[in-house]
Amino acid sequence: MEPNPGLIQPPSKDSLYSTPLVLFHDGGGTTISYYHLGSLGRPVYGIADPSFFTGRMWSGLPQMARVYANLIRTTMTNTRIILGGWSLGGFIALEVARILECEGQFHVVGVVMIDSPYPHGPADKLVPPRPFLHSNCSPETRMFVSRSMKRAHKLVEKWSVPDWTSSSFPNMGAAPPVLLLRCQEYVPDEQSEKEHAPARVSVDRWRHLRMLGWERTDGMVRGVLDIPGHHFNLMWEDNLDAITRQLKLACKMLDLSLIR
């Protein structure tokens, strides 16, 4: 059994005083993609879905976040952390941030959502998302990832974006600053190409907006950094240098309190 959280980038003498980054898995359930990133200049940890192989369904993102918050509490020694993740991982980061900030044991310096679009809105003519997997992926891995994506879709459908002013969390302070890394391209789709219209997979529902729909959350997202590619290929080799550079910049901005 792999450790969870897994150590993606160990601390070095140059990053000892940098705030650690914890990245949560995407809808596919794994953190494999994060291991291909270049150096982010800080310790980086990844939390994968412990139900990836069993397929056990979570009751909701809040339940998942409570389990992951406990993993952080029991393994992390630095109480200042940055949370983040790609797609579903960004939503999980918001939920975990609320839990940790409410408890007061950890200080969440900020959250970096990697192309995590606002999850709700018009659903007409949407095309179901499909994983873009490399040709060398085994059939078994494809099955596990596809199953995880279906489970993730169900979780997001019934999820409500955390309300930091809720009376259910009386000890809650101000929400940590959130930065969004935003893909500039639409996901290609055969049906859309035949109809000569932009792709309408759910992750592109708000692609025409600068904050990917988070405009409706009244200031939750404090800044946007562009990254190349579309939602499903942003971690491919051609895009890794750019996303590493922008993710490193986002973390540095949060670490230096340049975003409030």
C-alpha positions as CSV (number, residue, x, y, z in Angstrom):
1,M,0.0,0.0,0.0
2,E,1.4,3.4,-1.0
3,P,1.6,6.0,1.7
4,N,-1.3,8.5,1.7
5,P,-0.4,11.4,1.6
6,G,2.5,10.5,-0.8
7,L,5.6,12.6,-0.9
8,I,5.8,14.0,-4.5
9,Q,8.6,16.5,-4.0
10,P,10.7,16.2,-0.9
11,P,12.0,19.3,1.0
12,S,15.4,20.5,0.1
13,K,17.8,23.0,1.7
14,D,16.3,25.7,-0.5
15,S,12.7,24.9,0.3
16,L,12.9,24.2,4.0
17,Y,11.1,27.5,4.9
18,S,8.6,27.4,2.0
19,T,5.0,26.4,2.9
20,P,4.2,22.8,1.9
21,L,1.7,22.2,-0.9
22,V,-0.9,19.4,-0.6
23,L,-2.5,18.4,-3.9
24,F,-5.6,16.3,-4.0
25,H,-6.5,13.8,-6.7
26,D,-8.5,14.6,-9.8
27,G,-11.7,12.8,-10.8
28,G,-9.6,9.9,-12.0
29,G,-8.7,9.2,-8.3
30,T,-4.9,9.2,-8.6
31,T,-2.1,11.7,-8.1
32,I,0.1,10.3,-10.8
33,S,0.0,13.4,-12.9
34,Y,1.5,15.6,-10.2
35,Y,4.7,13.5,-10.2
36,H,5.5,14.7,-13.7
37,L,5.5,18.4,-12.6
38,G,8.9,20.2,-12.4
39,S,10.3,21.6,-9.2
40,L,7.8,23.8,-7.3
41,G,10.4,25.0,-4.8
42,R,8.6,23.6,-1.8
43,P,7.7,20.2,-0.3
44,V,4.7,18.8,-2.3
45,Y,2.4,16.0,-1.1
46,G,-0.4,14.2,-2.9
47,I,-3.5,12.6,-1.5
48,A,-5.1,9.9,-3.7
49,D,-8.5,8.3,-3.4
50,P,-8.2,5.3,-1.0
51,S,-11.3,3.9,-2.7
52,F,-9.7,3.9,-6.2
53,F,-9.3,0.1,-6.4
54,T,-12.4,-0.9,-4.4
55,G,-14.8,1.5,-6.1
56,R,-16.6,2.3,-2.8
57,M,-18.9,5.3,-3.2
58,W,-18.4,8.2,-0.9
59,S,-21.5,9.8,0.6
60,G,-20.4,13.2,-0.6
61,L,-17.4,15.5,-1.0
62,P,-17.8,16.7,2.7
63,Q,-17.2,13.1,3.9
64,M,-14.2,12.7,1.6
65,A,-12.8,16.0,2.8
66,R,-13.1,15.0,6.5
67,V,-11.1,11.8,5.8
68,Y,-8.5,13.8,3.9
69,A,-8.3,16.5,6.6
70,N,-7.6,13.7,9.1
71,L,-4.8,12.3,6.9
72,I,-3.2,15.8,6.9
73,R,-3.6,16.1,10.7
74,T,-2.0,12.8,11.4
75,T,1.0,13.1,9.0
76,M,1.8,16.8,8.5
77,T,4.1,18.5,11.0
78,N,4.0,22.0,9.4
79,T,0.8,23.8,10.4
80,R,1.0,26.3,7.5
81,I,-0.1,24.7,4.3
82,I,-1.3,25.5,0.8
83,L,-4.0,23.2,-0.6
84,G,-4.8,22.6,-4.3
85,G,-5.7,20.2,-7.0
86,W,-6.7,19.6,-10.6
87,S,-10.4,19.6,-11.4
88,L,-12.2,17.6,-8.6
89,G,-9.0,18.2,-6.6
90,G,-9.8,21.9,-6.4
91,F,-13.2,21.3,-5.0
92,I,-11.8,18.9,-2.4
93,A,-9.2,21.6,-1.5
94,L,-12.0,24.0,-0.7
95,E,-13.8,21.6,1.6
96,V,-10.6,20.5,3.4
97,A,-9.6,24.2,3.8
98,R,-12.9,24.9,5.5
99,I,-12.5,22.0,7.9
100,L,-8.9,22.8,8.9
101,E,-9.5,26.5,9.3
102,C,-12.6,25.8,11.5
103,E,-10.6,23.5,13.8
104,G,-7.8,26.1,14.1
105,Q,-4.9,23.5,14.2
106,F,-3.7,24.4,10.7
107,H,-3.5,27.7,8.8
108,V,-4.4,27.3,5.2
109,V,-2.3,30.0,3.5
110,G,-4.4,29.7,0.3
111,V,-5.9,27.3,-2.3
112,V,-4.8,26.8,-5.9
113,M,-7.5,25.3,-8.1
114,I,-6.1,23.8,-11.4
115,D,-8.8,24.3,-14.0
116,S,-11.6,23.6,-11.5
117,P,-14.7,25.3,-13.1
118,Y,-17.7,26.3,-11.1
119,P,-19.6,23.0,-11.0
120,H,-23.2,24.1,-11.5
121,G,-25.1,25.9,-14.2
122,P,-26.9,25.3,-17.6
123,A,-26.9,21.6,-18.4
124,D,-28.6,21.6,-21.8
125,K,-26.7,20.0,-24.7
126,L,-23.7,19.0,-22.5
127,V,-21.6,16.1,-23.7
128,P,-20.5,13.6,-21.0
129,P,-16.8,14.0,-20.2
130,R,-14.4,11.2,-21.2
131,P,-10.8,10.6,-19.9
132,F,-8.0,11.4,-22.3
133,L,-5.6,8.6,-21.5
134,H,-2.2,7.8,-23.0
135,S,-2.1,4.9,-25.4
136,N,0.2,2.9,-23.1
137,C,-2.5,2.8,-20.3
138,S,-3.5,-0.8,-19.5
139,P,-7.1,-1.8,-19.9
140,E,-7.3,-2.3,-16.1
141,T,-6.1,1.2,-15.4
142,R,-8.6,2.6,-18.0
143,M,-11.4,0.8,-16.2
144,F,-10.4,2.1,-12.8
145,V,-10.0,5.7,-14.0
146,S,-13.3,5.6,-15.9
147,R,-15.1,4.2,-12.9
148,S,-13.6,6.9,-10.7
149,M,-14.7,9.7,-13.1
150,K,-18.3,8.4,-13.0
151,R,-18.2,8.4,-9.2
152,A,-16.7,11.9,-9.2
153,H,-19.4,13.2,-11.5
154,K,-22.1,12.0,-9.1
155,L,-20.3,13.6,-6.1
156,V,-20.0,17.0,-7.8
157,E,-23.6,16.9,-9.0
158,K,-24.9,17.0,-5.4
159,W,-22.1,19.2,-4.0
160,S,-22.7,22.7,-2.8
161,V,-19.8,25.2,-2.8
162,P,-18.7,25.8,0.8
163,D,-20.3,28.8,2.5
164,W,-17.7,30.4,4.7
165,T,-20.3,32.6,6.4
166,S,-22.5,29.6,7.5
167,S,-23.7,29.6,11.1
168,S,-22.8,25.9,11.1
169,F,-19.2,27.0,11.4
170,P,-19.1,29.6,14.2
171,N,-15.3,29.5,14.6
172,M,-14.7,30.2,10.9
173,G,-12.6,33.2,10.0
174,A,-12.3,34.7,6.5
175,A,-11.9,32.3,3.6
176,P,-8.3,31.7,2.5
177,P,-7.5,33.4,-0.9
178,V,-8.1,31.2,-3.9
179,L,-6.1,31.3,-7.1
180,L,-7.3,29.6,-10.3
181,L,-5.1,28.2,-13.1
182,R,-7.3,28.4,-16.2
183,C,-6.9,26.4,-19.4
184,Q,-7.3,28.5,-22.5
185,E,-8.7,25.8,-24.9
186,Y,-11.9,23.9,-25.2
187,V,-12.0,20.1,-25.0
188,P,-12.3,18.7,-28.5
189,D,-15.4,16.7,-29.1
190,E,-16.4,14.8,-32.2
191,Q,-20.1,15.7,-31.9
192,S,-19.3,19.4,-31.5
193,E,-17.0,19.3,-34.4
194,K,-19.7,17.8,-36.6
195,E,-22.1,20.6,-35.5
196,H,-19.4,23.2,-36.0
197,A,-19.9,24.4,-32.4
198,P,-17.6,24.8,-29.4
199,A,-17.2,21.7,-27.2
200,R,-19.9,21.5,-24.5
201,V,-18.4,19.0,-22.0
202,S,-19.3,20.1,-18.5
203,V,-15.8,21.3,-17.7
204,D,-16.2,23.9,-20.5
205,R,-19.6,25.1,-19.4
206,W,-18.1,28.4,-18.1
207,R,-15.0,28.4,-20.4
208,H,-16.0,31.8,-21.9
209,L,-15.8,33.5,-18.5
210,R,-12.4,34.6,-17.1
211,M,-13.1,32.9,-13.7
212,L,-14.8,29.8,-15.1
213,G,-18.1,30.7,-13.4
214,W,-16.6,31.5,-10.0
215,E,-17.7,35.1,-10.6
216,R,-21.0,34.1,-8.9
217,T,-19.3,33.4,-5.5
218,D,-18.7,37.0,-4.6
219,G,-14.9,37.2,-4.5
220,M,-13.9,33.7,-3.6
221,V,-11.4,33.5,-6.4
222,R,-8.9,36.4,-6.1
223,G,-6.8,35.8,-9.2
224,V,-6.5,33.8,-12.4
225,L,-3.4,32.6,-14.2
226,D,-3.6,31.1,-17.7
227,I,-2.2,27.7,-18.7
228,P,-2.0,26.1,-22.1
229,G,-4.1,23.1,-23.3
230,H,-7.6,22.0,-22.4
231,H,-9.0,20.4,-19.3
232,F,-7.9,16.9,-20.0
233,N,-4.5,17.4,-21.6
234,L,-3.1,20.1,-19.3
235,M,-0.7,17.6,-17.6
236,W,0.6,16.2,-20.9
237,E,4.3,16.6,-21.6
238,D,3.9,19.7,-24.0
239,N,2.2,21.6,-21.2
240,L,4.2,20.6,-18.1
241,D,6.8,23.4,-18.2
242,A,4.1,26.1,-18.4
243,I,1.8,24.6,-15.7
244,T,4.8,24.1,-13.4
245,R,5.8,27.7,-13.9
246,Q,2.3,29.0,-13.2
247,L,1.6,26.7,-10.2
248,K,5.0,27.7,-8.7
249,L,4.1,31.4,-9.2
250,A,0.6,30.9,-7.6
251,C,2.1,29.2,-4.5
252,K,4.7,31.9,-4.2
253,M,2.1,34.6,-4.4
254,L,0.1,32.9,-1.6
255,D,3.3,32.3,0.5
256,L,4.3,35.9,0.3
257,S,0.7,37.1,1.0
258,L,0.6,38.9,-2.3
259,I,-3.0,37.8,-2.7
260,R,-5.5,38.6,0.1
